[in-house]
Amino acid sequence: MAYQCLLYDVKDRIATLTLNRPERLNALGDTLRDDLLDAVTRAGADPEVGVLVITGAGRGFCSGGDVKSMSERNDAGQVPAPSERFAPLRDRIVLALRDCPKPVIAAINGAAAGAGMNLALACDMRIASAAAKFSQAFVKRGLAPDWGGSWLLPRVVGTAKACELIFTGEPIDAAQALALGVVNAVVAPEALMDETYKLARKIANAAPVAVQLSKRAIYHNEDVDLRAGLEFESFAQNICKDTEDYREGVKAFLEKRAPAFKGR
């Protein structure tokens, strides 16, 4: 499928989804939301994909909602469809990222503001260019957070710091984001994609079933007690032990060689 506002590429079991509205700092307008939801779903279902990378074209990662388009719709008196009030497309994208069986890495090349920051938070891992900036800019537009920000951010930085970032809307730079745990690493701008793909390849070369069950276990166990977490781990481990990859992993260890996993 061809996308109007997103570039989609698969190489070495890595699907790269590039938000492609550089003239608007990849604001989430036009067809970009539809394109992104379809691409995440598509990559998640593709057996030839082991990892997703989301990045932005041009100098920004994602500037958030398309404020100009929002203003134009308000001036025209356009009312959102009922489904956009109780199950908006933005929520479906966040849930698709969380439900995607494959790990998702955000490669944050520039500004990640408002919904753009929360899109990055909805990914499993984040690597930032030293030029990246982050902000919960909603209050500066008279809005409360969406795209999961009020749920995602406190789980990353703690409640008090999330309150500060959300209530003030003040930006933080890449070094501050690293110190707060918002990103996994900060690298030179010219090294961003190389470093992101280095991490992606490590994951793509691991046992696919084990990686997918590990992702599911991490998020399942965030919201359950220890007993339920242990029970889910037993469930996941028992599935892994029925796979060819488990037998290959053990054999490779004993033979002192790299395993050749096949995802079955």
N, C-alpha and C positions, 0 to 999 in steps of 0.2 A: 504494500500500500504506500502511495506517495503522500507525504505530508506537506502542508503549506508553510507551517511555521516551526518545523522541527526536522533536524537531520538525523537519520537512523542508519547505523552502520554496525556490522558484525564482523569481527576478526579475532582469531585465536580464542574463541569461546567468550568473548567480551562484546556486549552490545553497548555502543555509545549513543546516547540520546542527547543531541545538542539543541538546546533552546535557541531558535533562530529568528529573533526579531531584534537584531543588534541596534537598529536605529532607534528603538524604544527601550534599550537596555534589557531586552527580553522580558518586558512586562507581559503579564499573563492575560493578554487580550487576543482579539482576532480568533484564529482557530487553535491557538497554542494549547489551551486546556484540553480540547478534544483530542488533538494530536498526541499530547503527553499521556493521557489515559489509555489510548489505544496502543501506544508504543510500549508502555510498561506492561500492559496485559499481554501483548504479543511476545515480548522478550521473555516474560515469565513462563510462557507456555512452550517456548522453543527449546527442544532438547539439545540444540547446538549452542545454546547460550548458558554459561555458568555464572556470569556476573554482569550487572548493569552499571554503567557509568553515566551520570548526568552532569552536563556542564553547559556553559553558555557561549554563544558566539559573540565575538567582539570584546569590548572591554568590561562588560558586566556579566554576572551570573544570572541574576533575575531581580529586577527592581520592584517586584511585587505586582499588585493589581494595576491595571491600565487606568490611571486616574483620569486621563483625558477622555477615554471612552466612557468611563463612569459618569463624568460630568455631562457628556453629550447625551447619554441615555436619560439622565435626570432632567436635563433641559427639555428633552422631547417627551417627557412624561411616560417613558416606557416602564412598564411594571413587569418584574420577573415572573416567569411561569410558576404555577404552584409547586411543581417539583423542585424548582430551584430554591424554594423557601424551606422545604423540609428535608431534601436530599440533594443539596447543591453539587455541581460537578467538582468543585474544589474538594469536598469531603470524600467523594468517590476516588479522587486521585490519591489523597493521603492514605486512605484505606487500601488502595491497590498497591502502594509502595510497601505498606506494612504486611499485607497478605502475600506479596510476591514471594514465591519460594526461593528465589535467587537473591543473594546479597546485593545491595545497591550502594554505590559509592558516589558521593557528590564531589566533583572537582570544581572548587569555587574560585573562579578566575578573577572576580571583581566584586562589585557591590551585590550584596544579598540583603535586600530591604523588605520589611513587612512580610508579605506572603512569600517572597523569595527566600528570606531567612528560614521561614517555617517549612518551605519545600525542602531545603537542605537538612533541617532537623528531622524531617520524615524519612530521610535516607538512613541507612544503617551505619555508615561511616562517612567522614568528611575530611578532605584534604584541601587546604586553602593556599592560594598564592599569597605571598607577603603583601601584595597590593589589595587584598580583599578587605571589605568593610561589611559590618553586620549591624542591622538595626531592627528593632521592633517599632516601626514608624507609625503604627496605627493611630495612636492618640493625637499625633500631629495632624491627622486628617479627620479628627473627630470620630474615630472608629475604635472598637474593641478588636482584639486579635481574632483572626480566623486561620484557616489552614492548620488547625491543631496547635497553634502556638501556646495557648494557655494550658494545654495538657503536656506538650512535648518539652517546652523550655524548663519548667520546674524540675522535671525528671533529669535534666542534664546539669543545670547549674544550681539547683536548690530553690526553695520557695522565695527566700528573701531577695536573692539576686535577680530572680525572674521578675519579681514585683518591681524592682528598681528599673530594669531594662524595659519592661512593658509600660509602666506608669510614666516614665520620662520620655521614652522613644529615642534616647540618646544613642549615637552609634558607638561601636567598639571596633578596634582594628584587629588584624589577624593575630598579633601577639597576645592581646587581651583574650581573644576567643580561645586561643590555645591554653592559656592559663586557667580559664574557666571550664575547660573540657568540652567546649562547643565543637572543636575540631580535633582530629587525631594528630595532625601534623601541619606545619607551615613550611612552605618551600619557596625558592625563588620563582618568580613568575614564569621564566623560561623553562623551568624544570617541572612545572605542575603536571602536565599530562604524562611525562615519562614516569614520574613518581607514582602517579595514580595507577597507571597501567602495570607498574611493577607490583603493586599490592594486588591489583585485580588478577594478574596472572598467577600469583601464588594461590589465590582462592580458586580460580578456574581450574587449576591443576590438582586440587584436592578432590576427595571422594564426593561426588555431587549429592548423593542421598544423605551422607553424613552432614554435609554443610547445610543442606536444606532443613534437616531435622534440628540441627543446632540453632539455626535462626528461629525456628518455630519455638524451640524450648526457651530461648532467652526471653522472648516477648511474652510467652504464656506464663512464665515463672515470675515475671515482674509483678503480677497482680494476684498471686495465689500464695497460700501458706507453704511452709517447708514440706509438709507431708505431700501436698498436691504436686509440688515441684519435683520431689523424688519419684513420685509415681509417673510423672511425665517422662522423666529421664529413663526410667525402666522401659517404658513404652518405646521411646526412641531407640534405646540401645538394642532392644530385642529385634526391631525392624532392621537395624544396621547389621546385626549378626546373621541375618538371612540373605545378605547380599554377596554377590561375587566380589565386590570391592573389598569387603571385610577380609575375605579369604586371600585376596591379592595383597592387601596391606600387611597381613601377618606373614605371608610368604616372602614378600619383599624385605621385610625387616630381618627375617632369619637369613635371607640370602645377601643381606647388606647391599641392596640396590634401591633405586628409586621405584616406587610403585607405578603401575600403569592402570589408572582407574578408568572404568567404562560407564559408570553411572547405572549399574545394574547388579 
